[in-house]
């Protein structure tokens, strides 16, 4: 697509955000998509999956956290772990029912300490063990977030001789 057409589409989207919905797919460049979502976060539902970027996802979620429901799971799995690592306020603003388990699993695979942000009902033994495998240097940070006694016992065994029992008990509270 030529630059003049893209500029015209951007101007049209800025003047009338609804214009984006009816734009042909071949004219929905990443730049046009960015401006469309910036003009109205609801436009995120009309962004082609291959045009999503960290910036587009982050902007849509920052402006309207409920727009998480309008994004494909693959897009969320790819970008959301990175965005949530960078923006703790957004993490608190997002509807918890909108974040799929796969996104939490990816967050924990990237950073075991992210187990803290996984809702209790989604903390499976597998996700807890993944977190443990990522924080071998300081597994005590996981104790308050692991609901499984056998995994907690594994953590305590890893800490044997490194921590006093009283300090461990305080970290669990």
N, C-alpha and C positions, 0 to 999 in steps of 0.2 A: 504494500500500500504506500502511496506517496505521502510525503510530509504535509502537503496542503490539505489532503483529505483528513489525515489524522488531526491536524490542528482544527479543522472545521468540526469534526466530531467532538473534540474536547470542548470547544466553545459551546456547541449545542447541548452537551451533557451538563455543563456548568450552568447554563441558562434554564434548562429543563431536565432535571435528573431522570425523569421518566423516559426520555428519548433513548436512553441506553438499552432498555428492555427490547426494543424493536430493531436495534442495530444488527446488521448481518454479522455472523460470527467472524468472518474474515476481516472485519473492521474493528473488532474488539481486541486491539493490541494491549500489551501490558500497560502502556502509558494511558490509553483511553480508559482502561479498566480502573486504574488508580484514580483518575479524575472522577469517574462515575461513582466509585465507592466513597471518595472524599465528599462529593456533593450529597450523597444519600447512602448511608450504610446498607439500606435495604437492597441496593443494587448488587450486593454481593451474591445474591441468588442467581444472577444472570451472568456472572463471570465464568467463562469457560475454565474448566479445571486446570488446563495447561498454562493459564495466564495468572494463576495465583502466585503471590510472592510473599515473603516475610512482611514486607511493608503493607501490602493490601490486607492481609489477614489481621495484622496488628492494628491497623487503622480502623477496620470494621469493628473489631472487638472492643477497642478503646471507646469508640463513639457509641456503640450499641452492643453491649455484651450478649444480648439475646440473639444476635446475628450468628452466633455459634451454631444454632439450629439450621441455618441456611447453607452451611458449608459442607462439602463432601468429607467423609471420614478420612480419606487418603490425604486430603489437604491438611486437615487438623493433625493427623499423625505426623506429617512432615514438618509443619511449621509451629504448631502449638507448644511442643516441649521447649523449643528455643525461645519463643516469646514469653512463656511463663517463667523461664529461668531469668529473663531480663526484666520482667515487670511483676513484682510481687503484689502490687495493688490490683492489677488486672486479674491475677489469680484469685483474689478475694471477691472480685466483682462478677466473675463468670457464674452462670447457673451451673451448679454441680451436676445436675442431670444431663447437661449438654456435652459433657466431656466423656468420650467413650473410654472404656478400660484400656484399649490399645494405646491411647495417648498417654495415660498414666504409666503403662508398662514401658513405653519409649522414654518417658521422663526419667524413670528409675534406672533404665539401662544406661542412660547418659550420665546420670548423677544419682548415686544410691541415696543421698540425703533427701532427695525429692519424695521419698516414702512419706515424709511428714505431710505432704499435700494430697496424698491419696486418701479419699474418704474411707472411713473405717470399714464399711461394708464391701469395699473393693480390695482390701488388703488380703490377698490370697497368700497361702504359704509360698507359692512360686514367686510372687512379686516381692515378698519379704526376703526370700533367699537371693533373689537377683540384687536387691539393695545391699544385702550383706556381702555379696561377692564384690561389690563396687567400693565398699568402705572398709576394707581390711585394716587400714592404718588406724582407724578410730571407730570400731563397731559400736561403742557405747552410745553414740549419738542416735542409734536406731532403737534402743531399748524402750523409750516411751511410745513408740509407734508400732511395735510388733505385738500383735495380739495372741501369738502362739507360744505357749510355755516351752515347747521343745526347741524352737528357734531362739528364744531368749536364753535358754540354757546353753546353746551353742555359742551365743555371743559371750556369755559369762565365762565359758571355758577358754575362749580366745583371749579374754582379758585377765585370765588367771596370772597372778604375779605382777600385773601391771597396775591394777586398781585395788584399793581397799574395798572390802565388802560394803562398808557404810557409805562410801562414795558412790558405789554402784546403785545402792538402794535410793539415794537422793536423786540420781539421774533418771530413775524410773518415774518418779512422782511428777 
